[in-house]
Structure formats: structure tokens, C-alpha cells
Amino acid sequence: MHEDRIRWNEKYSSREASGSGPAEIVRRFYTLAPKGKALDIAAGTGKNALFLADQGFSVDAVDISDVVLRKIPIHPNLSPICADLDTFDITAERYSLILNLRFLNRRLFPYIREGLAKGGILIFESYLEGPGADYCKSSCRDYLLRDNELLHAFLSLKVLFYQESRIPDQKDFCHKASLVAVKQ
Ligand SMILES: C[S@@+](CC[C@H](N)C(=O)[O-])C[C@H]1O[C@@H](n2cnc3c(N)ncnc32)[C@H](O)[C@@H]1O
């Protein structure tokens, strides 16, 4: 959506690209994926995409913000793709690893399942609705997972790890759902 691009570009314009490393769930589970093509959905500053590129994956890093994509250091294994995930198509059976972190677009669920090659790994972690989730106004509830929603959405894959937890985030305690699954 055009408004998303404006909003995220504004956020990223006033921020230095983060130098932090990959998310813990990526570090912990990426080795389950066969080396090959990886897709980072809503890649943001590219910290996870760059990590995978360094490990030898050929990474498509998709984000709506051209501002943040320009801040990602050039890497021979990384292709930044500026696109709106409301309309973006994921090519079927293309990826040996798909990341979806801190972003939710339910339209993508079937495309994510189809986009994995046989033996491909999905690592998905995003915010969960829950009591005390006052870090998020009611206007953004659509971007929060419901209890068990992530698990049910990917039951056609073999789920290797699933957790719903309340963990400290930068500003507040946040609820998160985390899933790792393989396409058999
Ligand atoms: C909270 S950040 C998460 C970034 C990264 N996945 C991470 O965990 O650090 C959400 C990202 O989603 C991107 N985004 C928001 N709406 C989008 C859309 N419609 N299409 C593509 N990217 C979008 C934003 O630009 C932002 O980089």
C-alpha cells in the first residue's frame, strides 16, 4: 500500500541502519535449510538477509521501503526487491528457506507454503495478540496473530518448532508466536 511506503520510509529516513545481528530464531534454525535460494519477507534493515547471504544463501530481500533497502550494504548473494507484499507474487517451489519476521500479511500464507521447495524451511516469528498487548493500539490489531493461528496456518508443513511466548522487546514486553516448519 502506498501509505505503508510513506510511513516506513519516514521511519527509516530518521534512523541509522541497525548494525545488530540476525534474530535468535534465524541463528538457531537456518542450518536446517538446504543451501539455495532464500526469501526474506519484509526484510527491513536486512540484518537477517545479510546473515544468510554470508552463509552462502542467495537471498531475495523484499520490502516496501526503498529508503531502507538502499541502506543495506551491497552483497553479491543478496538481491534487494522493492515491492508491496499486498500484491507481490512468490514463485512456487523456489525457495529452500523463507523468513517472515515481525511482519504479518495473511494473504501471503498460501504463497509461502507454495513458495517453499521440497525440503525447504519456513522460519516465521511475529507479534501475538494477548492480554496486556497495550504496546499496540486497536488500529493495528489486524497485524497481530491470534492464539494458535500461526500453527494452524502451516499445519500442511511438518512443524518442527512452535512457541507462543511473552518476551522482553526493546520498549515493552511483547507476545510473540514462533514457528519453524519443513515442506515434505
Ligand atoms: C517491523 S519491520 C520488520 C523488519 C524485519 N523483518 C525485522 O524483523 O527486522 C516491518 C517491515 O515491513 C515492511 N513493510 C510494511 N508494509 C509492507 C508492505 N505492504 N510490503 C512490503 N513490506 C512492508 C516495512 O518497510 C518494514 O521494513
The ligand as a MOL file (V3000), in Angstrom:
LIG
                    3D

  0  0  0     0  0            999 V3000
M  V30 BEGIN CTAB
M  V30 COUNTS 27 29 0 0 0
M  V30 BEGIN ATOM
M  V30 1 C 8.8900 -4.3070 11.9860 0
M  V30 2 S 9.7350 -4.2390 10.4390 0 CHG=1
M  V30 3 C 10.4770 -5.8580 10.4060 0
M  V30 4 C 11.7030 -5.9210 9.5650 0
M  V30 5 C 12.4770 -7.2600 9.6390 0
M  V30 6 N 11.6760 -8.3620 9.1830 0
M  V30 7 C 12.9770 -7.4910 11.0480 0
M  V30 8 O 12.4750 -8.3810 11.7330 0
M  V30 9 O 13.8850 -6.7240 11.4580 0 CHG=-1
M  V30 10 C 8.4340 -4.4150 9.2470 0
M  V30 11 C 8.8940 -4.2130 7.8000 0
M  V30 12 O 7.7770 -4.4510 6.9410 0
M  V30 13 C 7.8780 -3.5870 5.8360 0
M  V30 14 N 6.5390 -3.4520 5.2300 0
M  V30 15 C 5.4360 -2.9110 5.7910 0
M  V30 16 N 4.3860 -2.9910 4.9440 0
M  V30 17 C 4.8430 -3.6100 3.8170 0
M  V30 18 C 4.2490 -3.9830 2.5760 0
M  V30 19 N 2.9580 -3.7530 2.3150 0
M  V30 20 N 5.0060 -4.5930 1.6470 0
M  V30 21 C 6.3450 -4.8390 1.8850 0
M  V30 22 N 6.9640 -4.5190 3.0520 0
M  V30 23 C 6.2230 -3.9060 4.0040 0
M  V30 24 C 8.4100 -2.2910 6.4310 0
M  V30 25 O 9.0210 -1.4420 5.4870 0
M  V30 26 C 9.3820 -2.8140 7.4930 0
M  V30 27 O 10.6950 -2.8870 6.9780 0
M  V30 END ATOM
M  V30 BEGIN BOND
M  V30 1 1 1 2
M  V30 2 1 2 3
M  V30 3 1 2 10
M  V30 4 1 3 4
M  V30 5 1 4 5
M  V30 6 1 5 6
M  V30 7 1 5 7
M  V30 8 2 7 8
M  V30 9 1 7 9
M  V30 10 1 10 11
M  V30 11 1 11 12
M  V30 12 1 11 26
M  V30 13 1 12 13
M  V30 14 1 13 14
M  V30 15 1 13 24
M  V30 16 1 14 15
M  V30 17 1 14 23
M  V30 18 2 15 16
M  V30 19 1 16 17
M  V30 20 1 17 18
M  V30 21 2 17 23
M  V30 22 1 18 19
M  V30 23 2 18 20
M  V30 24 1 20 21
M  V30 25 2 21 22
M  V30 26 1 22 23
M  V30 27 1 24 25
M  V30 28 1 24 26
M  V30 29 1 26 27
M  V30 END BOND
M  V30 END CTAB
M  END
